[in-house]
């Protein structure tokens, strides 16, 4: 049984994708200290957390069987990504499930900030009816500056436009065409500061974004600007924000996140022009269900050895890219495994060439699959889609990726060339009908082999009395030959024979086959 530890009160309804798997046991954990988690984590294959549980380096290093960590949400600040990646542990999140919740909370905070709603409610509950003290401002015709135009930033822009706001944005990773499709003006960060009446932040917390909004940024802003942050704590320098609120430079601020949480003692909480919520951006029933369902599905895929969509410690794959390359993932990995068993010597370089329709796709996931397949039979440590590139680099193996428009008569073709200190070997494969993988070429010899099960590889001289003796030797051990392919370039030259067999051929028999006159080599390949 595979065991999954679920922490932090993840939605029970959202665990259905896990619970319907007969060989997966789901364990609901109670609140644990780091020491507690270190003690129990060795028995688990997967871990699901929200924001409360800290998955530290100690926890990761104690996790003997852990294959994947799932974050039921977006941010992974509480997970040591470097430690997980080094150990080959996949980290996945659920970036789409709480998009609407975070978007609507941002709009709610902006409206509450503009109309002083929390302050008015508090005063009214104190028994004071005070209309004059809480005069607000309208959003219509105001300029909203969005810092970070990703999923949530884009959704906020759409809703702000419905409120008749003028929307500008800064995002160094969004091109002007994408911004134009959202009817958003893409500007420099300094222009967001100078032109905006309201500024909302939608960035991850990184070394670059940490305290990016501080004294210098506030100095560039309009007098009376209003600030909203429902993204990550620490992007806004809270001490600088306090000074800007006290001076009146910033008319008001609304935070759903703080640099240190939980936080009930921040000096900001004492200011009348500051409002806050305790990290409620994703706290809707719908969002909690959605992120739990999403991350549970990713955990199942990871435990089954499939490529998952929402990975954090390897590049994420869009649904469009995944849809285009998914049929070829198994083929790419099989080509890598085949090369690992055919090539001799110390591997120095791997070159993967994509031809035909694949040459027009984002093929980096396929290259990773090739590297994973090649290293898996060679290394003792766990090799997966997360650590395969790192393991190759650490061993001095160079990995190159190239495209070639011609596919030699095939719709798409993947050619894997491996260079060692002793030899150079090339294998190529394709799909028939988008579902049927085939190895179609080895070192320039055309063949047609199903890359599965046990395959006997026999390079030989193209002459009579080769195939028969080899077949007799295999049959002597009651091993059935399921299929046979022979490829040659010229009559009487070198050729290769590929025999798909129902069971591994014993080492003794491999030695006998190697002695057949004309046989140049023999290898037993397991795919």
Long-range contacts (C-beta under 8 A, 24 or more apart in sequence): 1-25, 2-45, 2-46, 2-303, 3-27, 3-43, 3-44, 3-45, 3-46, 4-44, 4-45, 4-46, 4-47, 4-48, 4-299, 5-29, 5-40, 5-41, 5-44, 5-46, 5-47, 5-48, 6-48, 7-31, 7-32, 7-47, 7-48, 7-49, 7-50, 7-52, 7-53, 8-49, 8-50, 8-51, 8-52, 8-53, 8-72, 9-50, 10-48, 10-49, 10-50, 10-72, 10-288, 10-292, 10-295, 11-72, 11-288, 11-289, 11-291, 11-292, 13-289, 13-292, 13-293, 14-72, 14-288, 14-289, 14-290, 14-291, 14-292, 14-293, 14-294, 14-295, 14-296, 15-292, 15-296, 16-293, 16-296, 17-293, 17-296, 17-297, 17-299, 17-300, 18-296, 18-299, 18-300, 21-300, 24-300, 24-303, 34-58, 34-59, 38-62, 41-66, 45-303, 46-70, 46-299, 46-302, 46-303, 48-72, 48-295, 48-296, 48-299, 49-78, 49-79, 51-75, 51-77, 51-78, 51-261, 51-279, 52-78, 53-78, 54-78, 55-79, 55-80, 55-84, 56-80, 56-83, 57-82, 57-83, 60-84, 60-87, 60-89, 61-87, 63-87, 63-89, 67-302, 67-303, 67-382, 67-384, 68-92, 68-298, 68-299, 68-302, 68-303, 70-94, 70-295, 70-296, 70-298, 70-299, 71-295, 71-312, 72-288, 72-291, 72-292, 72-295, 73-97, 73-98, 73-282, 73-291, 74-98, 74-102, 74-282, 75-204, 75-205, 75-232, 76-312, 77-205, 77-232, 79-312, 81-312, 81-313, 84-313, 84-386, 85-313, 85-386, 85-387, 85-390, 86-387, 86-390, 87-387, 88-381, 88-382, 88-383, 88-384, 88-386, 88-387, 89-386, 90-302, 90-308, 90-311, 90-313, 90-314, 90-384, 90-385, 90-386, 91-311, 91-312, 91-313, 91-386, 92-295, 92-298, 92-299, 92-302, 92-308, 92-310, 92-311, 92-312, 93-295, 93-310, 93-312, 94-290, 94-291, 94-292, 94-294, 94-295, 94-298, 94-310, 95-151, 95-310, 95-316, 96-151, 96-290, 96-294, 96-310, 97-287, 97-289, 97-290, 97-291, 97-292, 97-293, 97-294, 98-281, 98-282, 98-284, 98-287, 98-290, 98-291, 99-151, 99-152, 99-155, 100-155, 100-284, 100-286, 100-287, 101-281, 101-282, 101-283, 101-284, 101-286, 101-287, 102-152, 102-230, 102-281, 102-282, 102-287, 103-152, 103-155, 103-156, 103-159, 104-159, 104-284, 105-230, 105-256, 105-277, 105-280, 105-281, 106-152, 106-156, 106-200, 106-202, 106-228, 106-230, 106-281, 107-156, 107-159, 107-160, 107-163, 109-228, 109-230, 109-254, 109-256, 109-275, 109-277, 110-139, 110-144, 110-198, 110-200, 110-226, 110-228, 110-254, 111-139, 112-254, 112-275, 113-198, 113-226, 113-228, 113-252, 113-253, 113-254, 113-275, 114-138, 114-139, 114-198, 114-226, 116-252, 118-275, 119-272, 119-275, 139-163, 139-164, 139-165, 139-198, 140-164, 140-165, 141-165, 141-166, 142-166, 142-197, 142-198, 143-167, 143-168, 143-195, 143-196, 143-197, 143-198, 144-168, 144-196, 144-197, 144-198, 144-199, 144-200, 145-169, 145-170, 145-192, 145-193, 145-195, 145-196, 145-198, 145-199, 145-200, 146-170, 146-171, 146-184, 146-192, 146-199, 146-200, 146-202, 147-171, 147-189, 147-192, 147-199, 147-200, 147-201, 147-202, 147-203, 148-201, 148-202, 148-203, 148-231, 149-174, 149-178, 149-179, 149-182, 149-184, 149-186, 149-202, 150-202, 152-202, 152-231, 153-200, 153-202, 154-182, 154-184, 156-200, 156-202, 157-182, 157-183, 157-184, 158-182, 165-198, 168-192, 168-195, 168-196, 190-220, 193-217, 193-220, 193-221, 194-220, 194-221, 194-222, 195-222, 196-221, 196-222, 196-225, 197-222, 197-224, 197-225, 197-226, 198-225, 198-226, 198-227, 198-228, 199-225, 199-226, 199-227, 199-228, 200-227, 200-228, 200-229, 200-230, 201-227, 201-228, 201-229, 201-230, 201-231, 201-235, 201-236, 202-230, 202-231, 203-231, 203-232, 203-235, 204-231, 204-232, 205-231, 205-232, 205-233, 205-234, 205-235, 209-235, 210-234, 210-235, 211-235, 211-236, 211-237, 211-240, 213-237, 213-240, 213-241, 214-240, 215-240, 215-243, 215-244, 218-243, 218-244, 218-249, 218-250, 219-249, 221-249, 221-250, 223-248, 223-249, 224-248, 224-250, 224-251, 225-249, 225-250, 225-251, 226-250, 226-251, 226-252, 226-253, 226-254, 227-252, 227-253, 227-254, 228-253, 228-254, 228-255, 229-253, 229-254, 229-255, 229-256, 229-257, 230-255, 230-256, 230-257, 230-281, 231-257, 231-281, 232-257, 233-257, 233-258, 233-259, 233-260, 233-261, 234-259, 238-266, 238-268, 241-268, 242-267, 242-268, 242-271, 245-271, 245-273, 245-274, 246-271, 256-280, 256-281, 257-281, 305-384, 307-365, 307-369, 307-385, 311-385, 311-386, 313-386, 314-368, 314-385, 314-386, 315-364, 317-365, 321-361, 321-362, 321-365, 322-365, 324-361, 324-362, 325-358, 325-361, 325-362, 325-363, 325-365, 325-366, 327-431, 327-434, 327-435, 328-358, 328-366, 328-412, 328-414, 328-431, 329-365, 329-366, 329-369, 330-369, 330-437, 331-414, 331-429, 331-430, 331-431, 331-437, 331-451, 332-366, 332-367, 332-369, 332-370, 332-373, 332-414, 333-369, 333-370, 333-372, 333-373, 334-373, 334-429, 334-437, 334-439, 334-451, 334-452, 334-527, 335-370, 335-373, 335-414, 335-416, 335-427, 335-428, 335-429, 335-439, 335-451, 336-369, 336-370, 336-371, 336-372, 336-373, 336-374, 336-375, 336-376, 336-416, 337-373, 337-374, 337-376, 337-377, 337-527, 338-373, 338-427, 338-439, 338-451, 338-525, 338-527, 339-373, 339-374, 339-416, 339-418, 339-425, 339-427, 340-373, 340-374, 340-375, 340-376, 340-377, 340-378, 341-377, 341-523, 341-525, 341-526, 342-425, 342-427, 342-442, 342-457, 342-523, 342-525, 343-418, 343-420, 343-423, 343-425, 344-420, 344-422, 344-423, 345-420, 345-421, 345-422, 345-423, 346-420, 346-421, 346-422, 347-374, 347-397, 347-418, 347-419, 347-420, 348-396, 348-397, 348-398, 348-419, 348-420, 348-421, 349-397, 349-398, 349-399, 349-400, 349-418, 349-419, 350-374, 350-392, 350-397, 350-398, 350-399, 350-400, 350-416, 350-417, 350-418, 350-419, 351-400, 351-401, 351-402, 351-416, 351-417, 351-418, 351-419, 352-399, 352-400, 352-401, 352-402, 352-414, 352-415, 352-416, 352-417, 353-402, 353-403, 353-404, 353-414, 353-415, 353-417, 354-401, 354-402, 354-403, 354-404, 354-412, 354-413, 354-414, 354-415, 355-403, 355-404, 355-405, 355-406, 355-407, 355-408, 355-410, 355-412, 355-413, 355-414, 355-415, 356-405, 356-406, 356-407, 356-410, 356-411, 356-412, 356-413, 357-407, 357-411, 357-412, 358-403, 358-412, 358-413, 358-414, 359-403, 359-404, 359-405, 359-407, 359-412, 363-401, 363-403, 364-401, 366-414, 367-399, 367-401, 370-414, 370-416, 371-399, 374-416, 374-418, 410-440, 413-440, 415-441, 439-498, 441-487, 442-487, 442-496, 442-498, 443-496, 444-489, 445-487, 445-488, 445-489, 445-495, 445-496, 446-487, 447-485, 447-486, 447-487, 447-496, 447-498, 448-485, 449-483, 449-485, 449-498, 449-500, 450-483, 450-500, 451-527, 452-527, 453-482, 453-500, 453-501, 453-502, 453-526, 453-527, 454-500, 454-501, 454-502, 454-503, 454-504, 454-505, 454-524, 454-525, 454-526, 454-527, 455-498, 455-499, 455-500, 455-501, 455-524, 455-525, 455-526, 455-527, 456-497, 456-498, 456-499, 456-501, 456-505, 456-513, 456-522, 456-523, 456-524, 456-525, 457-496, 457-497, 457-498, 457-521, 457-522, 457-523, 457-524, 457-525, 458-496, 458-497, 458-498, 458-499, 458-513, 458-519, 458-521, 458-522, 459-494, 459-495, 459-496, 459-497, 459-519, 459-520, 459-521, 460-494, 460-495, 460-496, 460-497, 460-516, 460-518, 460-519, 460-520, 461-492, 461-493, 461-494, 461-495, 461-518, 461-520, 462-488, 462-490, 462-491, 462-492, 462-493, 462-494, 462-495, 463-492, 463-518, 465-517, 465-518, 466-497, 466-516, 466-518, 466-519, 467-497, 469-516, 470-497, 470-499, 470-513, 470-516, 470-519, 471-499, 473-509, 473-512, 473-513, 473-516, 474-499, 474-501, 474-505, 474-509, 474-513, 476-509, 477-505, 477-506, 477-509, 479-503, 479-505, 494-520
